[in-house]
């Protein structure tokens, strides 16, 4: 007797807005899981000077 095939992830029927909403759902779930992970690094404060320097890509003379 052969094994049953593994169930695949459900795919949306239409390729429009529903597809995008599923993409957003997956992205949010991934980010939340990452944030709640015990191995996640503590985030740098938004108003820190290091973060401000990171945003600067070039200096105008």
Phi, psi and omega in degrees: 000128183278159179284153178281147179293150180288139179292136181270163177294141182293134178250140181295151183281316179263156186260012187267238185296325181300319180299317181295319181295324177293320177300315181296318178303312181298318181297315180297317180299317181296317180293319179296317179298320180295318182294321184274359181291141178292345181264000181293138178283147178295137183287146177283143181299148184296326185266017182283151182292326180299318181293324179295319180293327179297327182287338181280123181256328177211154181250126179277136181276000000 
